[in-house]
Amino acid sequence: MNKEWSELNKTMQVQLKNRDTYCNGINTLSELRDQLMRTIISFREELSRNDFNAIPFINAEGYHSKTIAYSLWHIFRIEDIVAHTLINCDEQIFFSGDYQRRINSPIITTGNELVKNDISDFSKELDINELYSYISEVKESTEAILRGLPYEMLKQKVPAERREILQSMNVVSSSENAVWLIDYWCGKDVRGLIQMPFSRHWIMHIEASLRIRNKIRKQQ
């Protein structure tokens, strides 16, 4: 893991545990996300459209077995679902912004159910410019939610009715590769959600995307 990202992530986790340092923890999280976002933006500046569909580690185990387009979709669909449906209980940016049509996505889910060539085929369908618009809106909306989140909420678990809402929306596939996400998210408190989908999850997939990018460069 990138040393600076790792240190910011560790610092944020410690700060979120204490009421006196909670606000500092949210600020540290914002700094980490801004750094990661700069890497995400660099993909758009450096890569061709076809590069976003490349899957050079198709038979590997791990996050690098995807495409960069898929990885970006996956990061921000998960964040949108968790931030808006499970934490804030309001409408996801994906739906309020009509992003399925705009991105030209054949799915509304996190994409966990897709494997190998399915991932590459899915990636080819996406409008990358609109995907980046979605990324920007989700990031901004999540950070607005976090800035308004009182410390007292950090230990709250996802209420049962929000789990039911999530299940009814069909934004998590019933595939065995995906359905476990519901139990995973709903088993965490709000602090646990902040520490995974909003931070560590970004790091893991962006580092995997950097590995994909570097492999693409070697092949060119």
trRosetta pair geometry for C-beta under 8 A, 3 or more apart (Angstrom, degrees):
i j d omega theta_ij theta_ji phi_ij phi_ji
1 5 6.3 -116 167 81 95 107
1 6 4.5 108 114 -70 121 115
1 203 6.3 26 -144 162 111 127
1 207 6.5 -85 -120 -75 59 160
2 5 4.0 62 80 17 110 113
2 6 6.4 178 85 -16 53 87
2 203 7.3 -135 34 -152 102 103
2 207 6.6 -154 -18 -92 95 111
3 6 5.6 -58 -146 36 28 114
3 7 6.3 26 158 -18 65 106
4 7 5.9 -53 -146 36 31 109
4 8 6.4 29 156 -16 64 106
4 35 7.1 -128 118 -176 119 163
5 8 5.9 -57 -149 38 30 109
5 9 6.2 32 153 -21 65 109
5 32 6.3 97 -143 -149 69 96
5 35 6.6 -158 -89 102 86 134
5 36 6.9 82 -119 -70 123 95
5 203 5.3 149 153 -120 134 116
6 9 5.7 -57 -149 36 29 113
6 10 6.4 27 155 -17 65 106
6 203 7.7 112 -75 -158 60 153
7 10 5.8 -53 -146 37 32 109
7 11 6.2 32 155 -19 65 107
8 11 5.7 -55 -145 38 30 112
8 12 6.2 34 155 -22 64 107
8 28 5.8 -178 -166 177 82 94
8 31 6.2 -134 -146 96 135 104
8 32 4.1 166 127 -83 134 103
8 35 7.3 144 10 24 166 144
9 12 5.8 -54 -148 34 28 113
9 13 6.6 29 155 -21 62 105
9 32 6.1 106 -67 -128 66 154
9 199 5.7 143 -123 159 95 121
9 200 6.2 93 -151 -81 138 78
9 203 6.5 -33 -66 -41 145 153
10 13 5.8 -54 -151 32 31 112
10 14 6.7 28 154 -15 65 105
11 14 6.0 -59 -154 37 32 108
11 15 6.2 28 153 -18 68 111
11 25 7.9 -168 131 -116 70 68
11 28 5.3 -131 106 -161 108 154
12 15 5.7 -60 -144 39 30 111
12 16 6.3 31 159 -24 66 107
12 25 5.1 103 -157 -158 62 77
12 28 4.2 -162 -84 103 85 119
12 29 4.8 103 -139 -65 140 76
12 32 6.4 -62 -36 -12 143 141
12 195 7.7 168 112 -108 107 79
12 199 6.6 -157 90 -127 153 159
13 16 6.1 -54 -148 30 27 111
13 17 7.3 34 153 -29 58 102
13 25 7.8 138 -40 -143 8 117
13 195 5.7 64 -104 -120 96 121
14 17 6.1 -56 -165 18 35 115
14 18 7.7 1 155 2 63 106
14 21 7.5 -20 121 106 76 148
14 25 7.7 -161 78 -99 50 110
15 18 6.8 -79 -161 43 36 94
15 21 4.1 -116 -149 137 76 112
15 22 6.8 152 150 -98 80 22
15 24 4.9 -115 -157 92 138 95
15 25 3.1 178 106 -74 108 90
15 28 5.9 122 29 16 152 140
16 21 7.8 -80 -40 102 19 90
16 22 6.1 62 -133 -126 44 67
16 25 4.0 162 -62 174 66 161
16 26 7.8 102 -94 -50 90 62
16 154 6.7 167 172 -136 99 146
16 191 5.6 147 146 -142 128 108
16 194 6.7 177 -129 92 158 142
16 195 7.3 -145 51 -65 159 103
17 21 7.9 11 57 66 63 112
17 191 7.8 85 -85 -160 57 152
18 21 4.5 47 76 30 110 99
18 22 6.6 -143 89 -46 51 73
19 22 5.6 -24 -147 -19 31 121
19 151 5.1 84 -123 167 79 164
21 24 4.7 -54 -168 45 72 120
21 25 6.0 84 131 -33 82 95
22 25 5.4 -54 -154 29 33 116
22 26 6.8 31 152 -17 66 98
22 151 4.6 -77 -102 -99 175 111
22 154 7.6 -129 -130 -42 124 144
23 26 5.7 -48 -153 32 38 110
23 27 6.5 38 148 -17 65 104
24 27 5.5 -55 -151 39 36 114
24 28 6.2 39 150 -22 68 103
25 28 5.6 -49 -145 35 32 112
25 29 6.4 37 152 -20 63 103
26 29 5.5 -50 -150 35 33 115
26 30 6.5 37 150 -21 63 103
26 146 5.5 165 -142 150 112 109
26 147 6.6 135 163 -94 144 52
26 149 7.8 166 -97 53 135 105
27 30 5.6 -51 -150 33 34 114
27 31 6.6 36 150 -20 64 102
28 31 5.6 -51 -151 34 35 113
28 32 6.5 36 151 -19 65 103
29 32 5.7 -53 -149 36 33 112
29 33 6.2 28 154 -16 66 108
29 146 7.1 -108 91 172 142 158
29 194 6.9 -52 -115 177 156 108
29 198 6.8 20 -172 130 128 114
29 199 6.0 -85 -137 -83 95 121
30 33 5.8 -56 -144 40 30 109
30 34 6.2 35 154 -23 65 105
30 143 6.1 82 -108 -136 100 123
30 146 7.9 -178 -64 92 94 140
31 34 5.7 -53 -147 33 29 113
31 35 6.6 30 154 -18 62 103
32 35 5.9 -57 -155 34 31 110
32 36 6.4 25 152 -13 66 108
32 199 6.1 34 106 -138 144 98
32 202 8.0 130 136 77 101 138
33 36 5.6 -54 -145 41 34 111
33 37 6.0 41 153 -27 66 105
33 139 6.7 161 164 -151 126 108
33 143 7.3 -162 82 -78 157 117
33 198 7.4 -43 -80 170 128 80
33 199 7.2 -88 -66 -103 90 69
33 202 6.8 95 -115 34 75 178
34 37 5.5 -50 -144 33 30 116
34 38 6.8 38 153 -26 61 97
35 38 5.9 -49 -159 23 33 113
35 39 7.3 30 146 -14 61 100
36 39 5.7 -53 -161 33 41 112
36 40 6.6 43 143 -20 69 103
36 202 5.0 54 166 150 164 127
36 203 6.8 -100 -99 -81 133 59
36 206 5.4 -158 -156 -23 100 171
37 40 5.2 -49 -149 35 40 116
37 41 6.3 42 152 -19 68 102
37 139 6.5 69 -96 -133 130 161
38 41 5.7 -50 -148 37 33 112
38 42 6.5 41 149 -28 62 102
39 42 5.4 -49 -150 28 35 117
39 43 7.2 45 150 -26 61 92
39 206 5.5 87 98 -175 137 126
39 209 7.9 129 142 84 113 120
39 210 7.0 -46 -172 -70 130 110
40 43 6.0 -44 -164 18 36 113
40 44 7.5 32 144 -13 61 100
40 72 6.7 117 -145 -113 109 111
40 135 6.7 -163 157 174 145 151
40 206 6.7 -76 -64 -115 83 116
41 44 5.7 -53 -162 33 43 113
41 45 6.5 35 146 -15 71 108
42 45 5.5 -59 -147 41 38 111
42 46 5.7 16 162 -7 74 118
43 46 6.3 -71 -136 47 23 97
43 47 5.2 -9 -178 4 67 126
43 52 7.5 95 159 -95 114 90
43 68 5.8 -173 -158 176 143 141
43 72 7.7 -152 76 -61 155 132
43 209 6.7 -39 -85 155 141 129
43 213 6.8 -121 -112 -84 90 134
44 47 7.0 -49 -101 42 14 93
44 128 7.2 161 -118 156 93 118
44 132 6.0 45 -88 -90 145 145
46 213 7.4 51 100 -156 131 129
47 51 3.8 -131 -168 84 103 139
47 52 6.0 116 128 -53 136 75
47 68 6.9 -121 -108 69 177 160
47 213 6.8 -98 -77 -121 118 101
47 216 7.5 36 -124 102 104 158
48 51 4.7 111 52 -8 71 102
48 52 7.8 -128 96 -7 49 80
49 52 6.0 -49 -168 21 40 113
49 53 7.6 25 144 -8 64 104
49 128 6.4 -150 -125 -4 84 143
50 53 5.7 -62 -161 39 47 108
50 54 6.8 66 143 -48 72 91
51 54 5.4 -32 -152 -2 42 121
51 68 7.0 6 133 29 80 136
51 213 7.5 50 172 -119 122 71
51 216 5.4 81 -142 -176 99 159
52 67 6.4 71 156 159 51 113
52 68 5.1 -97 -136 74 59 103
52 69 4.0 76 162 -51 101 103
52 123 6.1 -169 129 176 83 115
52 126 7.8 -105 132 71 133 118
52 128 5.9 -168 -33 -96 175 131
53 67 5.5 -23 -151 -148 26 150
53 69 6.1 0 -76 9 52 134
53 120 5.6 76 178 -158 87 75
53 123 4.3 159 -115 109 70 122
53 124 5.0 47 -114 -71 140 75
54 67 6.2 138 65 -129 40 95
54 68 7.5 26 51 4 83 98
54 120 7.8 7 -138 -121 10 105
54 212 6.8 151 94 176 101 106
54 216 5.2 105 87 -97 163 116
55 58 4.7 70 131 -78 108 90
55 65 7.4 33 -170 173 96 50
55 66 6.9 -80 -123 166 96 21
55 67 5.1 -63 -75 -69 85 87
55 116 7.5 122 149 -160 153 46
55 117 7.8 -165 54 -96 158 43
55 119 6.2 116 -98 91 141 113
55 120 4.7 -93 -12 -72 133 109
55 123 7.9 168 -52 12 105 149
55 212 7.9 -38 -121 -137 35 122
56 212 6.3 152 32 -144 104 72
56 215 4.3 -168 88 125 156 135
56 216 6.3 -153 -30 -67 137 65
56 219 6.6 -156 -110 -28 135 147
57 60 3.9 -23 169 8 104 132
57 62 7.7 -38 137 68 141 98
57 64 4.8 28 53 126 157 94
57 65 5.0 -102 111 -99 97 53
57 211 7.6 7 -22 124 146 113
57 212 6.9 -107 9 -97 109 81
57 215 6.9 159 -40 -11 95 174
58 65 6.3 84 -144 -163 18 82
58 116 5.5 67 -173 -139 99 80
58 117 7.5 31 -149 -58 132 63
58 120 7.7 -24 -103 -38 116 124
59 65 7.3 -132 61 -133 11 114
59 116 7.8 32 -79 -110 54 109
60 64 6.0 -21 92 86 146 93
60 65 4.4 -156 70 -81 84 99
61 65 6.7 -11 -109 -36 8 140
62 65 5.8 124 66 -14 58 98
62 208 6.8 -170 142 -115 96 122
63 66 6.4 -40 180 8 54 114
63 71 7.1 78 175 -115 98 115
63 204 5.5 150 -35 150 164 93
63 205 5.5 -132 -173 -103 137 57
63 207 7.7 73 84 75 137 82
63 208 3.5 -115 110 -66 105 160
64 208 4.1 -147 -70 -157 67 91
64 209 7.9 -158 -112 -54 70 26
64 211 4.6 -44 -115 86 133 133
64 212 5.8 -177 -154 -54 82 85
65 116 7.9 -44 161 -86 107 58
66 70 4.6 -126 177 84 112 127
66 71 5.2 131 101 -59 135 88
66 74 7.4 -55 -161 -3 164 147
66 119 5.5 -124 -143 -175 71 151
66 205 7.9 -20 50 -143 144 94
66 208 7.0 57 38 134 103 133
66 212 7.6 -71 77 -67 65 146
67 70 4.5 96 55 8 84 104
67 71 6.8 -146 92 -9 44 87
67 119 5.7 168 0 143 98 103
67 120 5.9 123 -48 -97 133 59
67 123 4.4 -26 79 -74 155 158
67 212 7.1 138 -145 -164 36 158
68 71 5.5 -52 -145 34 33 115
68 72 6.5 32 157 -18 65 103
68 123 8.0 89 59 -141 55 136
68 209 4.7 89 -118 -144 86 105
68 212 5.6 -165 -56 91 90 141
68 213 6.8 63 -75 -61 137 87
69 72 6.1 -58 -153 35 28 107
69 73 6.4 30 151 -17 64 108
69 122 7.9 -175 107 108 114 80
69 123 3.8 120 70 -146 131 99
69 126 5.4 166 -179 51 127 142
69 128 6.7 -88 -114 -98 108 95
69 131 7.0 -43 -152 -161 84 178
70 73 5.6 -57 -150 38 33 114
70 74 5.9 32 155 -22 68 111
70 111 6.0 -180 -161 163 92 154
70 114 7.1 -129 -139 87 132 141
70 119 4.9 -13 -73 -166 161 99
70 122 6.3 75 -93 89 102 118
70 123 5.3 -70 -42 -75 86 104
71 74 5.7 -56 -144 37 28 113
71 75 6.4 33 157 -23 64 104
71 205 4.6 165 -168 180 105 109
71 206 7.6 151 149 -76 130 40
71 208 6.4 -170 -115 86 145 111
71 209 4.9 -157 83 -71 160 110
71 212 7.9 -172 -13 10 144 148
72 75 5.9 -48 -146 31 30 112
72 76 6.5 3 165 2 63 113
72 131 6.1 81 113 158 126 124
72 135 6.3 -43 -179 -82 107 130
72 209 7.6 66 -49 -95 81 151
73 76 6.7 -85 -156 48 22 93
73 77 5.9 18 162 -19 68 113
73 103 7.9 124 -110 176 106 150
73 105 7.4 139 -137 -109 133 133
73 111 5.8 81 109 -28 117 149
73 122 8.0 -110 44 139 166 118
73 126 6.8 -120 -68 -100 128 154
73 131 6.5 -64 -77 -141 80 121
74 77 6.1 -50 -132 35 24 106
74 78 6.4 22 165 -14 59 110
74 110 5.9 61 -140 174 72 77
74 111 4.9 -95 -87 56 91 126
74 112 7.5 108 -134 -61 113 65
74 205 6.6 -164 84 -125 114 154
75 78 6.4 -76 -166 38 21 106
75 79 6.4 12 152 -14 64 113
75 135 8.0 36 86 -121 111 99
75 201 6.5 155 -129 131 78 101
75 202 5.9 77 -150 -104 127 64
75 205 5.2 -155 -69 72 109 153
75 206 7.7 46 -82 -49 153 83
76 79 5.3 -45 -136 38 41 113
76 80 6.0 47 159 -23 67 103
76 134 6.1 124 128 127 145 99
76 135 5.1 -114 -75 -107 158 65
76 138 4.6 130 -163 61 103 160
76 139 7.6 -58 -117 -45 110 77
77 80 5.8 -54 -147 36 29 113
77 81 6.3 29 155 -18 64 108
77 94 6.8 46 -122 -71 76 142
77 109 7.1 71 160 135 149 31
77 110 4.9 179 103 -112 123 54
77 111 6.8 122 39 -3 151 97
77 171 7.4 -165 176 178 105 107
78 81 5.8 -58 -148 37 29 110
78 82 6.1 19 160 -12 67 112
78 110 5.3 55 -68 -127 83 117
78 181 7.8 -117 -122 -157 105 139
78 197 5.1 -144 136 -138 109 116
78 201 6.6 -102 98 155 146 157
79 82 6.0 -61 -142 43 28 105
79 83 5.7 21 165 -15 67 115
79 138 5.5 104 95 161 116 123
79 139 7.7 21 126 -80 155 52
79 142 5.7 -45 169 -71 112 148
79 197 5.4 165 -91 156 63 108
79 198 6.3 103 -125 -92 103 65
79 201 7.8 -177 -64 85 90 135
80 83 6.2 -57 -134 41 21 105
80 84 5.9 -13 177 11 60 118
80 92 4.8 74 157 -158 105 102
80 93 5.2 -106 -132 36 118 96
80 94 5.4 99 144 -24 157 103
80 138 4.8 -74 -72 -124 94 121
80 141 7.9 49 -117 73 75 131
80 142 7.9 -101 -86 -59 45 107
81 84 7.0 -75 -134 49 13 88
81 85 5.3 -26 -169 24 58 123
81 86 7.0 45 140 -8 68 104
81 92 6.3 -4 -87 -105 48 133
81 110 7.0 -63 -1 -71 149 101
81 166 7.1 81 -178 -133 105 105
81 171 5.5 180 -106 121 124 139
81 172 7.5 106 -163 -53 160 93
82 85 7.2 -42 -90 52 11 85
82 86 5.0 -36 -149 40 49 126
82 87 6.4 43 151 -13 66 105
82 185 6.1 -140 -108 -139 102 132
82 193 5.5 180 179 -166 126 120
82 197 4.7 118 25 63 162 167
82 198 7.6 -130 95 -46 135 89
83 86 7.6 44 2 51 9 83
83 87 5.5 -43 -149 41 34 123
83 88 6.1 13 155 1 63 114
83 138 7.4 143 35 -168 145 84
83 141 6.7 124 126 112 144 96
83 142 4.4 -98 -106 -107 156 87
83 145 5.5 156 -170 35 102 158
83 197 7.9 -142 -41 110 81 132
83 198 7.5 98 -72 -81 104 111
84 87 7.3 -1 -40 52 11 82
84 88 5.3 -42 -128 56 41 112
84 89 7.7 -175 166 -21 49 6
84 90 5.3 -84 -161 70 87 73
84 91 6.4 -40 174 100 133 22
84 92 4.6 159 76 -92 146 56
84 93 6.9 -176 -42 -15 151 71
84 141 7.3 5 -68 135 108 131
84 145 7.9 -138 -79 -64 57 151
85 88 8.0 28 -1 56 13 72
85 89 6.9 40 -165 -106 30 41
85 92 6.2 -14 -41 -60 96 101
85 162 6.5 139 153 -172 72 96
85 165 6.2 -165 -166 110 101 114
85 166 5.3 113 144 -88 136 87
85 169 6.9 -93 -117 0 148 159
85 171 7.6 178 -27 44 160 147
86 89 7.7 -35 162 -65 4 65
86 158 5.0 -43 -161 -119 102 121
86 162 5.5 114 -126 150 51 131
86 163 8.0 47 -115 -75 93 55
86 166 6.5 21 -71 -68 89 132
86 185 6.0 -95 -103 157 166 127
86 186 7.5 -133 -133 -84 125 71
86 193 7.0 -168 108 -120 132 157
87 145 6.3 93 110 164 127 141
87 149 7.7 -32 175 -104 124 128
87 190 6.1 97 -120 -127 105 102
87 193 6.6 -167 -66 102 117 155
88 145 5.1 -92 -66 -124 128 130
89 162 5.9 -97 -93 -104 101 114
89 165 7.6 90 -135 51 85 165
91 95 5.6 -107 -178 77 101 114
91 96 4.6 107 119 -53 125 110
92 95 5.0 82 67 12 89 97
92 96 6.9 -175 88 -1 42 90
92 171 7.5 122 -28 -101 165 162
93 96 5.8 -62 -131 48 32 103
93 97 5.3 11 173 -1 70 122
93 99 6.9 42 128 -18 77 138
93 134 6.8 140 121 -152 118 75
93 137 4.9 161 -166 123 142 115
93 138 5.1 -149 43 -82 151 72
93 141 5.6 -179 -63 14 125 157
94 97 6.8 -66 -134 48 10 96
94 99 4.7 -92 -145 50 55 123
94 100 6.7 60 173 -42 95 80
94 108 6.9 124 148 -154 140 87
94 134 7.0 41 -97 -146 68 122
94 171 8.0 128 67 -127 153 130
95 98 7.6 28 -174 -72 31 36
95 99 7.7 -63 -45 26 21 89
95 100 8.0 16 -95 -11 54 105
97 102 7.1 -55 137 12 92 146
97 133 7.9 -169 168 128 143 108
97 134 6.9 168 93 -106 147 78
97 137 6.1 84 -62 115 159 171
98 101 5.2 -27 165 40 93 114
98 102 5.8 99 109 -24 81 105
99 102 5.0 -59 -132 47 43 111
99 103 5.3 31 170 -11 80 110
99 105 7.6 24 133 10 79 123
99 130 6.9 162 -147 160 79 108
99 133 7.9 -166 -116 92 106 101
99 134 4.9 84 -140 -96 143 121
100 103 6.5 -60 -136 45 20 97
100 105 5.2 -94 -144 56 64 100
100 108 5.8 -33 -91 -91 129 90
101 104 7.2 15 -180 -77 31 47
102 127 6.7 -106 149 60 58 138
102 130 4.2 -172 144 -158 94 141
102 133 7.2 -71 142 70 139 134
102 134 7.6 157 90 -55 123 106
103 126 5.5 -21 173 -147 92 83
103 127 5.3 -152 -148 45 38 90
103 130 4.6 -155 -85 106 58 118
103 131 5.3 84 -128 -71 112 72
103 134 6.3 -12 -64 -25 126 142
104 125 5.6 -146 122 159 99 83
104 126 6.2 166 70 -126 90 31
104 127 5.0 98 13 -19 110 98
104 130 7.5 111 2 53 81 144
105 108 7.2 124 107 -77 124 45
105 122 7.8 28 -146 -169 79 92
105 125 6.6 109 -117 112 38 119
105 126 6.2 22 -83 -100 78 85
106 122 6.8 -116 40 -125 110 81
106 125 5.8 -19 -17 148 100 172
107 111 6.5 131 88 -84 147 70
107 114 7.9 -130 -11 -48 162 119
107 122 7.1 -18 9 -136 119 123
108 170 7.1 67 75 105 120 87
108 171 5.6 -81 127 -113 96 74
109 112 7.2 -95 145 25 115 77
109 113 6.6 21 108 12 154 113
109 170 7.5 -73 -77 147 95 67
109 171 5.6 156 -110 -177 53 43
109 172 6.1 109 -144 -114 99 19
109 173 4.8 38 -146 -42 163 87
109 178 6.7 4 174 -160 133 157
110 171 7.2 80 -33 151 76 78
110 172 6.2 13 0 -110 112 68
110 173 7.4 -113 41 0 83 90
110 178 6.3 160 56 -142 111 113
110 181 6.6 107 17 -57 159 174
111 114 5.1 -36 -173 16 77 119
111 119 7.5 83 177 -116 115 84
111 122 6.9 143 -132 144 113 163
112 172 7.7 7 29 -152 126 77
112 173 6.3 -153 64 35 89 115
112 175 7.0 -173 101 77 89 117
112 177 5.0 -172 144 128 90 89
112 178 3.6 142 78 -95 120 87
112 181 6.6 -179 -15 -37 161 130
113 173 3.9 -42 -37 81 134 168
113 175 3.7 118 -116 26 106 152
113 177 5.2 140 -107 68 45 113
113 178 4.7 -46 -52 -23 83 130
114 118 4.2 -151 -157 116 85 115
114 119 4.8 126 136 -75 118 70
114 122 5.7 -37 -131 -14 158 150
115 118 5.5 56 53 35 48 120
115 119 6.7 -58 165 -27 8 101
115 177 7.2 -153 -56 -82 105 170
116 119 6.4 162 80 15 12 101
116 120 7.6 -36 148 1 47 101
117 120 5.3 -51 -149 39 47 112
117 121 6.0 48 153 -20 74 104
118 121 5.8 -56 -145 40 29 110
118 122 6.1 33 154 -22 64 108
119 122 5.7 -53 -147 36 28 113
119 123 6.4 33 153 -24 62 106
120 123 5.6 -52 -149 31 31 115
120 124 6.7 34 153 -23 63 102
121 124 5.9 -52 -155 28 33 113
121 125 7.2 36 149 -25 61 102
122 125 5.9 -57 -164 23 36 114
122 126 7.3 37 149 -32 66 103
123 126 6.1 -53 -161 15 38 115
126 130 7.8 -141 178 66 78 97
126 131 5.5 36 168 -53 122 131
127 130 4.1 42 98 23 115 112
127 131 6.5 170 89 -19 57 84
128 131 5.2 -50 -144 34 36 117
128 132 6.5 36 156 -19 66 101
129 132 5.9 -56 -155 35 30 108
129 133 6.7 34 146 -20 63 102
130 133 5.2 -45 -149 31 41 117
130 134 6.5 46 150 -20 66 100
131 134 5.6 -52 -153 35 34 114
131 135 6.4 40 147 -23 65 103
132 135 5.3 -43 -144 32 38 118
132 136 6.4 41 156 -20 64 102
133 136 5.9 -55 -152 35 30 111
133 137 6.4 25 154 -15 65 108
134 137 5.9 -59 -147 39 30 107
134 138 6.1 27 159 -17 67 109
135 138 6.1 -60 -146 38 24 107
135 139 6.3 24 158 -18 63 109
136 139 6.0 -56 -148 36 26 111
136 140 6.3 21 158 -14 63 111
137 140 5.9 -59 -146 40 29 109
137 141 6.1 23 159 -16 66 111
138 141 5.9 -59 -142 40 28 107
138 142 6.2 29 160 -20 65 108
139 142 6.1 -59 -149 35 25 109
139 143 6.4 17 158 -14 62 111
140 143 6.0 -62 -149 39 28 107
140 144 6.5 31 153 -21 64 105
141 144 5.6 -51 -149 32 34 113
141 145 6.6 37 151 -19 64 102
142 145 5.7 -55 -155 34 34 112
142 146 6.4 31 151 -18 67 106
142 198 6.3 180 170 -120 138 112
143 146 5.5 -49 -143 37 37 113
143 147 6.3 42 155 -24 65 102
144 147 5.9 -51 -148 32 30 112
144 148 6.8 12 158 -3 61 110
145 148 6.3 -76 -156 46 29 99
145 149 6.3 44 149 -49 67 106
146 149 5.3 -43 -145 8 36 123
146 194 7.1 108 -116 -118 117 116
146 198 7.5 127 -72 -163 136 159
149 153 5.5 -104 -174 59 89 137
149 154 7.8 96 147 -66 116 74
149 190 7.2 -170 -170 161 136 142
150 153 5.3 105 68 -7 76 100
151 154 6.0 -31 -173 -9 49 116
152 155 7.6 -62 -180 29 43 95
152 156 8.0 50 134 -31 65 108
153 156 5.1 -47 -164 13 60 124
153 190 5.3 7 137 27 87 164
154 189 6.5 62 151 137 53 117
154 190 5.1 -120 -134 75 35 104
154 191 4.1 47 -174 -52 98 102
154 194 7.7 -46 -130 6 91 135
155 189 5.2 -34 -155 -166 32 152
155 190 7.3 -31 8 31 14 92
155 191 6.9 5 -72 -2 46 116
156 189 6.0 127 68 -154 30 91
156 190 5.4 31 59 -17 84 111
157 186 7.2 61 174 -180 97 59
157 187 7.7 -38 -145 -161 114 19
157 188 7.3 160 -129 98 75 29
157 189 5.3 -67 -78 -97 58 67
158 162 5.3 -115 -178 79 91 123
158 163 5.9 104 127 -57 118 90
158 185 6.5 51 -31 133 154 85
158 186 4.4 -95 61 -127 134 68
158 188 7.5 51 -16 65 104 65
159 162 4.9 91 64 4 83 103
159 163 7.4 -144 100 -5 46 85
160 163 5.5 -52 -155 32 38 115
160 164 6.5 39 149 -20 67 103
161 164 5.4 -50 -151 35 38 115
161 165 6.5 44 148 -22 66 100
162 165 5.3 -44 -147 33 39 115
162 166 6.3 44 151 -22 65 102
163 166 5.6 -53 -151 34 31 115
163 167 6.4 30 152 -18 65 105
163 182 6.7 96 -154 -176 92 102
163 186 4.9 43 -97 -108 118 145
164 167 5.8 -53 -147 36 32 110
164 168 6.3 30 155 -20 64 108
165 168 5.8 -61 -150 37 29 110
165 169 6.6 32 154 -29 64 107
166 169 5.9 -59 -154 25 30 113
166 171 7.1 -85 -163 48 70 105
166 172 6.9 28 161 3 100 119
166 182 6.3 158 116 -125 129 101
166 185 8.0 -157 -155 83 170 139
166 186 7.9 -156 43 -62 152 116
167 172 7.7 -51 -107 49 50 112
167 182 6.5 52 -79 -130 88 149
172 178 5.5 178 -178 152 78 107
172 179 6.4 115 139 -111 109 45
172 181 5.3 -147 -138 68 133 122
172 182 5.6 170 84 -54 164 96
173 177 7.4 6 83 71 126 84
173 178 3.9 71 59 62 94 155
173 179 6.7 -92 98 -56 59 73
174 178 7.4 24 33 73 9 108
174 179 5.4 30 -149 -74 37 123
175 178 4.8 65 65 19 91 103
175 179 6.5 179 70 -22 38 91
176 179 6.3 -44 -111 28 30 107
176 180 7.4 42 -175 -27 54 100
178 181 5.9 -34 179 -1 59 117
179 182 6.3 -31 -178 11 58 110
180 183 5.8 -56 -163 42 54 107
180 184 5.9 57 142 -27 78 109
181 184 5.3 -58 -144 38 34 117
181 185 6.1 27 163 -15 71 106
182 185 6.3 -56 -145 39 25 103
182 186 6.0 6 163 -3 62 118
183 186 6.1 -68 -136 49 25 100
183 187 5.8 29 162 -27 64 114
184 187 6.1 -64 -151 31 20 111
184 188 7.2 13 155 -19 56 108
185 188 6.1 -67 -162 29 34 108
185 193 6.6 52 -151 -104 82 105
185 197 7.7 21 -108 -34 105 131
188 191 8.0 -131 168 71 97 56
188 192 3.3 -134 -166 96 111 133
188 193 5.3 143 108 -51 130 73
188 196 7.2 -107 -108 16 169 131
189 192 5.1 101 51 7 62 104
189 193 7.4 -120 105 -5 35 89
190 193 5.5 -52 -151 34 37 113
190 194 6.5 41 150 -21 67 101
191 194 5.6 -50 -151 33 35 113
191 195 6.3 28 154 -16 66 109
192 195 5.7 -59 -145 40 32 109
192 196 6.5 8 162 -4 66 110
193 196 6.4 -70 -143 44 29 94
193 197 5.9 -17 -173 26 72 108
193 198 7.0 62 138 -5 69 107
194 197 8.0 -59 -109 55 13 76
194 198 5.0 -41 -150 46 48 134
194 199 6.7 37 154 -8 62 114
195 198 7.5 16 -20 54 11 91
195 199 5.9 -48 -149 47 33 125
195 200 6.3 25 158 -6 63 114
196 199 7.1 -20 -52 51 4 78
196 200 5.3 -43 -124 52 46 110
196 201 5.4 63 161 -35 64 104
197 201 4.9 -7 -124 16 33 149
198 201 7.4 64 9 36 19 108
198 202 7.3 -11 162 -19 26 115
199 202 6.1 -66 -161 27 18 110
199 203 6.9 10 154 -15 59 106
200 203 5.5 -52 -150 33 39 114
200 204 6.4 37 156 -20 70 104
201 204 6.0 -52 -147 34 30 109
201 205 6.5 14 162 -4 64 110
202 205 6.5 -76 -153 45 24 98
202 206 5.8 13 163 -13 68 118
203 206 6.1 -64 -139 42 23 105
203 207 6.1 21 164 -16 63 111
204 207 6.2 -59 -148 37 23 107
204 208 6.5 22 153 -17 60 109
205 208 5.4 -52 -146 38 35 114
205 209 6.3 39 152 -23 66 103
206 209 5.3 -48 -146 35 35 114
206 210 6.6 42 151 -22 63 99
207 210 5.6 -46 -150 31 35 114
207 211 6.7 39 149 -20 62 101
208 211 5.5 -52 -155 33 36 115
208 212 6.6 39 146 -19 66 101
209 212 5.4 -47 -149 35 38 114
209 213 6.3 42 150 -22 66 102
210 213 5.5 -48 -145 35 34 115
210 214 6.3 34 155 -20 65 104
211 214 5.9 -52 -147 35 30 110
211 215 6.5 30 153 -19 62 105
212 215 5.8 -58 -152 36 31 110
212 216 6.4 34 151 -22 66 105
213 216 5.6 -54 -151 33 32 114
213 217 6.5 33 152 -21 65 104
214 217 5.6 -50 -151 32 34 114
214 218 6.7 35 151 -19 64 104
215 218 5.7 -54 -153 35 34 112
215 219 6.4 29 152 -18 66 109
216 219 5.8 -63 -151 38 31 110
216 220 6.5 31 154 -27 66 108
217 220 5.9 -56 -149 27 31 112
